[in-house]
Amino acid sequence: MKEKSVSQQTVDIALRLSLLFGLLYWCFLILSPFLMPVIWALIIAVAANPLQIFLETKFRFKPSLAATLIVVSLLSIILVPAILFFSSATQVIIQWNKQFTAGTFTMPEVPAFIEKWPLIGDKLHEFLDNFNSNVEALLIKYQSQIIDIAQRILKTILGTGLGVLEVILSIVLSGIFLAIGDRKKFSGQLMDRIIGSGGHGYVDLSVQTIRSVVKGVLGVAVIQTLLAGIGFYLAGIPNAPIWTLICLILAIVQVGPGLVIIGCLFYLFDAESTLFASLWTAYFVGVLLSDNILRPFLLGKGASVPMVVIFLGVIGGFMLSGFIGLFIGAIILSMGYKMFLFWMENDGKVLFNSEETNSHSE
């Protein structure tokens, strides 16, 4: 009779657990479309919290007003470049598609100033001219396949627009989190529940890593890209928003916008006067060197993360979650890396709780 009651209890517990995990999984499926925007919103809120505190203490703003100002500023920074990019990219793809369909597509001419370079100028100009002719013939030969690829690229660009909408939603949600107030206590209690005592320490480490990566990696990339984009626009570089986005991606993956800037300088020396191009060369050299000034200033004493971790986080995040993954991937992987290092340095034990540490030492 006793064995029967034990087996009955086992069955009851199994059923209850099945129902519980089934309910939790169902809740996860319902909330999964909002998972990435919410995570990104939390990251933005953590990174922007010091700015909110500054506005509250310096200007005596209420938390809701400070959060609103931060959200409006971030939306302005995101929306204006996004609108310019999508407008420019769509026009370019449509124009190329029309040229390929009509059979009138031609490669741009090789810059004439290359021929004036000493020693290699003549040979390089001839090589590039032949290369253009061969590429043009190849493009005409595979015209139908290229049109299909162009249409797919256009669909990809439109799909990227959904990523921008996710970023906008995340910024709005981050404003709500900032207005509500500090949720660090709740996060610490949740981590305590998951990993035991010391959860608040992991929250502190996560906050430190988020702010370090946002300022030292994403912040530097965004500022450097904005400087480059302003230069592209004012210098009259064709399709400046597209080149600006490419600069942003290269800056985030720690390659830097140098390749794009050098290409644009070649265009300026070919299309404009030498004085005009030289002045802009000085400006863009300053943009390239700004990385060395901005990074120590913004990074401060934050936790350093190897370049390979940032690179893998950006690429993996983009493959997993699209445009928004470019930003979240680097931060999440950096958090995991720093937590793993802390765990290894402390022999897999949680040593954040001072009382627990003292009891062990005694």
Secondary structure, DSSP 8 states (H G I E B T S, - for coil): -HHHHHHHHHHHHHHHHHHHHHHHHHHHHHHGGGHHHHHHHHHHHHHHHHHHHHHHHHH---HHHHHHHHHHHHHHHHHHHHHHHHHHHHHHHHHHHHHHHHT--------GGGGGSTTTHHHHHHHHHHHHHHHHHHHHHTHHHHHHHHHHHHHHHHHHHHHHHHHHHHHHHHHHHHHH---HHHHHHHHHHHH-TTHHHHHHHHHHHHHHHIIIIIIHHHHHHHHHHHHHHHHT-TTHHHHHHHHHHHHHTTS-THHHHHHHHHHHHHHS-HHHHHHHHHHHHHHHHHHHHHHHHHHTT-----HHHHHHHHHHHHHHHGGGHHHHHHHHHHHHHHHHHHHHHTTT-----HHHHHHHH-
